[in-house]
Amino acid sequence: MKKVLLKDGTPVPTLGQGTWYMGEKRSLRESEIESLRWGIEHGMNLIDTAEMYGDGASEELIGDAIVPFDREKLFIVSKVYPWNAGRRNIFDSCEASLERLGTDYLDLYLLHWRGSVPLRETVQCMEELIKQGKILRWGVSNLDDSDMKELSAVPGGLNCQCDQVLYHLGSRGAEAKLLPWLKEHDMPMMAYCPLAQAGKLRSSMLRDPVLNEIARAHNATVFQIMLAFAIRDYHVFAVPKAGTLKHVQENREAAEIELSEEEMDLLNNAFPKPAHVYGLDMV
Ligand SMILES: NC(=O)c1ccc[n+]([C@@H]2O[C@H](COP(=O)([O-])OP(=O)(O)OC[C@H]3O[C@@H](n4cnc5c(N)ncnc54)[C@H](OP(=O)(O)O)[C@@H]3O)[C@@H](O)[C@H]2O)c1
């Protein structure tokens, strides 16, 4: 599995595993645990979750899925709600996430999106959580380039490791300003919804002739090409969610697909990156 370096130099796999909606249905539990474990065994050992997902049900499912693995082989990411991201709640929120996950520390803790708690206070708390050994590092999610500039101006703000944002072939707004800013500051971007939620976020793209032709040429699915696109640059890693074995296996295979320059030109024509964006896409 190819790697991307976080700001502190820690390597993470270009493809991890998302878990939104996992752990919510008893009937899917076995398949979800099987998929997560297969992914971990095959290099997708970065697992992304949040206190929000199923009100903790996703973290509990992950807690069960990771039992057979050595903790140090895993890279666990969770997120704090914006309204819990201040001194009053963050320490309890983090502790509750750790308990549900059955672990002593998070590899990465993210501010889920920006709320009313001042960034300065969130950064102070994150740094304290590091000192307490509860988290190894912290980052943010859904912050655009202007938020990142503000963050970088608060004490410790440049200790942010990455920004997790919505990014897929049909939604390239992050490329306009945010990604160049992140590159300049050695922070990678973590792509969420890299499959556009199996096309739900932009169903017309699945029928695009260019995308389908490139998929055929690689003997791949359009979803595999979407993943290969998202991680083409060693500055982006992605967390597709797959609750089924077939999907996690296809996603793992996608990490090996290299798109040629000519294919990239065709995709850039069919799905151009915008020159300007006014606010990042979010779900
Ligand atoms: N920070 C944020 O605000 C934020 C927001 C949204 C998401 N996220 C994170 O990002 C992760 C990914 O986003 P997402 O779950 O919304 O959407 P996604 O990963 O783009 O799409 C997930 C959907 O794609 C299907 N799928 C997976 N692999 C596939 C394949 N190879 N071929 C066809 N379909 C496939 C899944 O089906 P099955 O599950 O049935 O296999 C599921 O329905 C989340 O799970 C979460 O961890 C973060």
The ligand as an ORCA input file, in Angstrom:
! r2SCAN-3c Opt
* xyz 0 1
  N     -15.725     14.556      8.105
  C     -16.929     14.486      7.603
  O     -17.737     15.421      7.718
  C     -17.330     13.246      6.859
  C     -18.512     13.258      6.090
  C     -18.840     12.085      5.388
  C     -18.023     10.979      5.458
  N     -16.903     10.979      6.241
  C     -16.031      9.777      6.356
  O     -15.693      9.353      5.055
  C     -16.122      8.003      4.863
  C     -16.495      7.771      3.414
  O     -17.617      8.552      3.035
  P     -19.086      7.914      2.854
  O     -19.208      6.676      3.643
  O     -20.059      8.996      3.124
  O     -19.149      7.630      1.294
  P     -18.265      6.791      0.247
  O     -17.125      6.117      0.895
  O     -18.026      7.709     -0.883
  O     -19.341      5.700     -0.251
  C     -19.793      4.659      0.566
  C     -20.763      3.825     -0.257
  O     -20.071      3.239     -1.370
  C     -20.288      1.834     -1.392
  N     -19.056      1.218     -1.889
  C     -17.890      1.019     -1.220
  N     -16.956      0.472     -2.014
  C     -17.550      0.312     -3.221
  C     -17.120     -0.214     -4.450
  N     -15.871     -0.677     -4.607
  N     -17.997     -0.247     -5.491
  C     -19.264      0.228     -5.350
  N     -19.729      0.748     -4.202
  C     -18.890      0.795     -3.155
  C     -20.614      1.448      0.020
  O     -21.383      0.272      0.002
  P     -21.310     -0.883      1.138
  O     -21.083     -0.200      2.445
  O     -22.627     -1.553      1.020
  O     -20.185     -1.804      0.793
  C     -21.402      2.675      0.482
  O     -22.738      2.585      0.033
  C     -17.280      7.864      5.855
  O     -17.663      6.515      6.061
  C     -16.715      8.585      7.036
  O     -15.784      7.768      7.724
  C     -16.535     12.114      6.921
*
